[in-house]
């Protein structure tokens, strides 16, 4: 799709076709609306949240009830050695406790006597639990806690990725605006040079001006043409660069039409569009920054890991108790006289592996604390530096604006003197060259203000 006006109609149904045709300005707010909604990288960033939700679902699967069936049979030369059926239904719980129901039916000529069951099979119901290691925390619990934190980390990561692409998009818009304003400057002064050349030629033919004045006016005109062509190239390149950020649904790219231009009033609207102000920056912005949030959440994850490693220093004491009955219809048949119980105890003597794991977990916590401190200080210093830049650029912009007005007065005065036959064309061209240089400096200063405000916004708010 070639024309941006069609995409505007597609996105904003309330804008009619006639209005879209006559409106040739693409404001920063409209532009960001396209980027946020349709850019493929922004869509890709949102996948990080989906990944976090998938990991959480996977971690919760460790607590899913489970049905197990184990059937084994051996028959050889018409002799049934054994026929064993063992089924179970297990329900894991949050702590190191597992509820279990079981049914066994075994028979056969060479069946191990300990596996012998009544004819109708043997039913059991009981519980298994960890009395030390794994009771208050275990790998299953730690994984779920970390997965819950990961979903929040995914949100912070998504915000960082989106902020980066939006910042690049905004920077590209400002470059487009700068090149557009420079192109207008060169276009205006090319026209001035052409008119001046035509007037000098007329004056020369009338005998009022020397021939050398026509040569100088012609040289000046050609220089303006050359500058204009260079500005056109820069402007065209910025059009293609900004088109990289404009998309529609179904990953359909948009190319800007030739009569679509940036908003020259962006400097007066940027604070509203980006919802930022250099006067309202405080410590809360640093604490709420996505990168700081992400590090805080990762620290919580490492704390969960540290508690798990600390729990691993305890001895492993796993116990189980099961009531046995062959009559599942009669709950009264369950009694302490018919049971199957057991205890499994293990404890490494030196605990070198466990102590090493715990030490590594503590070192990771120290590492992320250092990272957090450095990140907060870095963000704070970047914010302060950017604030100072903005204030300086605003001052520079005021000075360059005054200089532009002064140079315009000088050029007009020299032009009047030249028209009266008292001035020189060389002096007019010199004054005008300084005026163009100052106007370009003013445009560059405005561009620096805009990019600095976008940078500040990247540090203190979420787009």
CORTAHU-V223603 format. One record per residue. N is the residue number from 1. OMEGA is omega in radians with two decimals (* if undefined). Layout:
BEGIN
N_OMEGA / N_OMEGA
END
This chain:
BEGIN
1_-3.00 / 2_-2.97 / 3_3.11 / 4_-3.09 / 5_3.09 / 6_3.14 / 7_3.10 / 8_3.11 / 9_-3.12 / 10_-3.07 / 11_-3.10 / 12_-3.06 / 13_-3.10 / 14_-3.14 / 15_-3.12 / 16_-3.02 / 17_-3.11 / 18_3.13 / 19_-3.14 / 20_-3.13 / 21_-3.06 / 22_-3.12 / 23_-3.08 / 24_-3.11 / 25_3.01 / 26_-3.09 / 27_3.12 / 28_-3.13 / 29_3.10 / 30_-3.13 / 31_3.13 / 32_3.08 / 33_3.09 / 34_-3.06 / 35_-3.10 / 36_-3.01 / 37_-2.94 / 38_-3.05 / 39_-3.09 / 40_-3.13 / 41_3.07 / 42_3.08 / 43_3.14 / 44_3.13 / 45_-3.13 / 46_3.11 / 47_-3.14 / 48_3.09 / 49_3.09 / 50_3.09 / 51_3.10 / 52_3.11 / 53_3.11 / 54_3.11 / 55_3.09 / 56_3.10 / 57_3.13 / 58_3.13 / 59_3.11 / 60_3.11 / 61_3.10 / 62_-3.14 / 63_3.10 / 64_3.01 / 65_-3.03 / 66_3.04 / 67_3.14 / 68_3.09 / 69_3.13 / 70_-3.12 / 71_-3.09 / 72_-3.10 / 73_3.09 / 74_3.12 / 75_-3.09 / 76_-3.14 / 77_3.08 / 78_3.10 / 79_3.09 / 80_-3.12 / 81_3.08 / 82_3.07 / 83_-3.01 / 84_3.08 / 85_-3.14 / 86_3.11 / 87_-3.12 / 88_3.08 / 89_-3.03 / 90_3.10 / 91_3.07 / 92_3.07 / 93_-3.04 / 94_3.12 / 95_-3.04 / 96_-3.13 / 97_3.14 / 98_3.08 / 99_-3.02 / 100_2.99 / 101_-2.99 / 102_3.04 / 103_3.13 / 104_2.99 / 105_-3.07 / 106_2.98 / 107_-3.13 / 108_-3.08 / 109_-3.08 / 110_3.12 / 111_3.07 / 112_-3.06 / 113_-3.10 / 114_3.11 / 115_-3.10 / 116_3.13 / 117_3.03 / 118_-3.07 / 119_3.14 / 120_3.13 / 121_-3.08 / 122_3.13 / 123_3.09 / 124_3.08 / 125_-3.09 / 126_-3.07 / 127_2.99 / 128_-3.09 / 129_3.05 / 130_-3.04 / 131_-3.13 / 132_3.10 / 133_3.11 / 134_-3.12 / 135_-3.09 / 136_3.06 / 137_3.11 / 138_-3.07 / 139_-3.13 / 140_3.12 / 141_-3.12 / 142_-3.13 / 143_3.13 / 144_3.11 / 145_-3.14 / 146_3.11 / 147_3.09 / 148_3.09 / 149_-3.12 / 150_3.10 / 151_3.09 / 152_3.07 / 153_3.13 / 154_3.10 / 155_3.12 / 156_3.10 / 157_3.11 / 158_-3.12 / 159_3.11 / 160_-3.14 / 161_3.14 / 162_3.11 / 163_-3.13 / 164_-3.11 / 165_3.12 / 166_3.10 / 167_3.10 / 168_3.13 / 169_3.13 / 170_3.12 / 171_3.11 / 172_3.09 / 173_-3.14 / 174_3.08 / 175_3.08 / 176_3.12 / 177_-3.14 / 178_-3.13 / 179_3.09 / 180_-3.14 / 181_3.09 / 182_3.11 / 183_3.11 / 184_3.11 / 185_-3.12 / 186_3.11 / 187_-3.14 / 188_-3.08 / 189_2.97 / 190_3.09 / 191_3.10 / 192_-3.13 / 193_3.13 / 194_3.12 / 195_3.14 / 196_3.11 / 197_3.13 / 198_-3.14 / 199_3.13 / 200_3.12 / 201_3.10 / 202_-3.14 / 203_3.10 / 204_3.12 / 205_3.12 / 206_3.11 / 207_-3.12 / 208_-3.09 / 209_3.12 / 210_-3.13 / 211_-3.13 / 212_3.10 / 213_3.10 / 214_3.11 / 215_-3.13 / 216_3.11 / 217_3.13 / 218_3.10 / 219_3.13 / 220_3.12 / 221_3.14 / 222_3.07 / 223_3.10 / 224_3.08 / 225_3.14 / 226_3.11 / 227_-3.13 / 228_3.14 / 229_3.08 / 230_3.13 / 231_3.11 / 232_3.13 / 233_3.13 / 234_-3.13 / 235_3.14 / 236_3.11 / 237_-3.13 / 238_3.07 / 239_3.13 / 240_3.13 / 241_-3.14 / 242_3.08 / 243_3.10 / 244_-3.07 / 245_-3.09 / 246_-3.09 / 247_2.98 / 248_3.11 / 249_-3.13 / 250_3.09 / 251_3.14 / 252_-3.12 / 253_3.11 / 254_3.00 / 255_-3.12 / 256_3.01 / 257_-3.09 / 258_-3.10 / 259_3.03 / 260_-3.06 / 261_3.07 / 262_-3.11 / 263_-3.14 / 264_-3.12 / 265_-3.06 / 266_-3.13 / 267_-3.11 / 268_-3.08 / 269_-3.00 / 270_-3.13 / 271_3.12 / 272_-3.10 / 273_-3.10 / 274_3.10 / 275_-3.09 / 276_3.05 / 277_-3.12 / 278_-3.12 / 279_-3.03 / 280_-3.12 / 281_3.08 / 282_-3.06 / 283_-3.13 / 284_-3.14 / 285_3.14 / 286_-3.13 / 287_-3.11 / 288_3.12 / 289_-3.09 / 290_-3.13 / 291_3.11 / 292_3.10 / 293_-3.12 / 294_3.12 / 295_3.09 / 296_3.13 / 297_3.08 / 298_3.07 / 299_3.08 / 300_3.08 / 301_3.13 / 302_3.06 / 303_3.06 / 304_3.12 / 305_3.13 / 306_3.12 / 307_3.10 / 308_3.13 / 309_3.09 / 310_3.12 / 311_-3.13 / 312_3.07 / 313_3.13 / 314_3.07 / 315_3.09 / 316_3.11 / 317_-3.14 / 318_-3.13 / 319_3.06 / 320_3.11 / 321_-3.11 / 322_2.99 / 323_-3.11 / 324_3.07 / 325_3.04 / 326_-3.12 / 327_-3.06 / 328_3.13 / 329_-3.05 / 330_-3.13 / 331_-3.13 / 332_3.13 / 333_3.08 / 334_3.14 / 335_-3.11 / 336_3.12 / 337_3.10 / 338_-3.05 / 339_2.98 / 340_-3.06 / 341_3.11 / 342_3.12 / 343_3.10 / 344_-3.09 / 345_3.03 / 346_-3.11 / 347_3.09 / 348_-3.03 / 349_-3.05 / 350_3.12 / 351_-3.09 / 352_3.13 / 353_-3.10 / 354_3.13 / 355_3.08 / 356_3.10 / 357_3.14 / 358_3.13 / 359_3.10 / 360_3.12 / 361_3.12 / 362_3.12 / 363_3.09 / 364_3.10 / 365_3.09 / 366_-3.13 / 367_-3.11 / 368_3.04 / 369_3.08 / 370_-3.13 / 371_3.12 / 372_-3.12 / 373_-3.13 / 374_-3.13 / 375_-3.14 / 376_3.13 / 377_3.14 / 378_3.12 / 379_-3.13 / 380_-3.14 / 381_3.12 / 382_3.12 / 383_-3.14 / 384_3.14 / 385_-3.14 / 386_3.07 / 387_3.12 / 388_3.10 / 389_-3.11 / 390_3.13 / 391_3.13 / 392_3.14 / 393_3.09 / 394_3.09 / 395_3.10 / 396_-3.13 / 397_3.10 / 398_-3.14 / 399_-3.11 / 400_3.09 / 401_3.10 / 402_3.12 / 403_3.12 / 404_3.12 / 405_-3.14 / 406_-3.14 / 407_3.10 / 408_3.11 / 409_3.12 / 410_-3.14 / 411_3.14 / 412_3.13 / 413_3.11 / 414_3.13 / 415_3.13 / 416_3.10 / 417_3.14 / 418_3.12 / 419_3.12 / 420_3.10 / 421_-3.10 / 422_-3.09 / 423_3.12 / 424_3.11 / 425_3.12 / 426_-3.12 / 427_3.08 / 428_-3.12 / 429_3.13 / 430_3.13 / 431_-3.11 / 432_3.09 / 433_3.09 / 434_3.09 / 435_3.12 / 436_3.13 / 437_-3.13 / 438_3.10 / 439_3.10 / 440_3.06 / 441_3.12 / 442_3.11 / 443_3.13 / 444_3.11 / 445_3.08 / 446_3.11 / 447_3.12 / 448_3.07 / 449_-3.10 / 450_-3.12 / 451_3.11 / 452_3.11 / 453_3.08 / 454_3.10 / 455_3.12 / 456_3.11 / 457_3.12 / 458_-3.11 / 459_-2.91 / 460_-3.11 / 461_2.97 / 462_3.14 / 463_*
END
